[in-house]
Amino acid sequence: MTGVSRQKQKLLTMKKLFETKTDEKHTITGNRLIEILGDYGIKAERKTIYDDIKTLCDSGMDIEITKDGHSNAYYLAQRLFQDEELYVLADAVASSRFLTQKKSKELLKKIQSLTSEHKAKDLRRMVYVSNRTKTFNEQIYYAINSIQEGIFSGLEIHFKYYEYTVEKRKQLRHGGEVYTVSPYSLVWENDNYYLVCYCEKHEKICRYRVDRMTQVTVTDIPRRELSEEEKTEVTNRQTIYGMYGGELMTLQLQFDNKLIDVVMDRFGEKTICHKNSDNTFYINEEVQVAPTFWGWLFQFGAGAQIMAPENIRREFGEMLEKVSTYYTKEVMK
């Protein structure tokens, strides 16, 4: 091995050692570096090891100097991700319903490589989330790749769509009919991916759950050019309240004061809250009047009310009255 090749190998090995072996609580001295390099069959001398560390610093590594007894000790201080950021990523991966157990473990292992081996141990924990199930559909990753290719290339895609029977068996919808759609965006909502697209069969903008799609293929046919109205519909479908369609309307909603955090989470801090009593406030916000919105509102019971417009207020009341009839009569056995 030439001297130049040996030097390159030494620098690359030192870089890896700093990344995997050191952090603010685990330092390494020059003598220890020489010993470890020797274990790899790489000769290093004390008088050059400090120049090598300076070279690594000049290349962008943030290597700090501290003391280990009377000797200088070194560690990698700054990395691409801070510890707190890695914890967030690890928790998201571990608890995601969308990812299989196998894929979660693979991604966690990659996240662990972004910090020292000492801190990587803390990232090995799997987060427990109540009632959270993991998907078993490994094909979803290939489906996403094909969908993204269709979106970025502006091409139609084909797929088949399945649903579950009451026996918990997968059953292709419409006897295995091939769906032809023009894809526009992928939406992450409630731990699931949804494709927002124009469906030829239904002749309108639709949403499909990606984990229910199979045999996804990209065609060589350019996707449909959208009208301005359809572009607006695509934007609307990118929210959970647009999943089932519904008209976009401005509603006046009243809430108990204790629900202020919920309102901020849903509508954001820019929403304007008007006090109308010591215990309540109201807002005027644009929402998609759809089943998902009714469900969101119903969870607050009497703590939330639709104040206007009157026709939507009546519609919600009629729907609640209709549902209540199922619970005011005896169940047939």
Disulfide bonds with the S-S distance in Angstrom:
none
